[in-house]
Amino acid sequence: MDRIKTSLSELFDEVFSQELTANGGYELTGEAGDNVMRITPHIVDLDVYAPDTRTAGRTQSYTESAGRMTLKLEIYDSVTGDLIVTASDRREAPRRGYMQWTTSVTNKAEARRMLERWAKDLRVRLDEARSVNN
């Protein structure tokens, strides 16, 4: 479980950093300041249908879907600490209609796709908010 949490956390950082900086032109910082938001993410209800448990012997798992998870975001003013907005969205990997071999590689690919959709959604909403204020 700890390996899955660590891997998902690292993947989250990679995907969201890429989307917000390279695609959105936002600067990420660990410092508070004017026009700086603090975004606190939480992945909850993580359900990996066939986690790769790396047991002794040869095991193959087959699933119709990789799993599901919920993202909860809290966005704060970095100076005052005031909560600006909370958002929550639940995603499930697509159900294929047939069983497919599931591994840690396929699970990570599905998690990346879900995170990429969330990161893009966040960037689009931030862009909309920025355009209203300009």
Secondary structure, DSSP 4 states (H G I P E B T S, - for coil): -HHHHHHHHHHHHHHHHIIIIIIT-PPP-SS--TT-EEEEEEEEEEEESS-----SS---EEES--EEEEEEEEEEETTT--EEEEEEEEEEPPP-SS-EEE-HHHHHHHHHHHHHHHHHHHHHHHHHHHHHH-
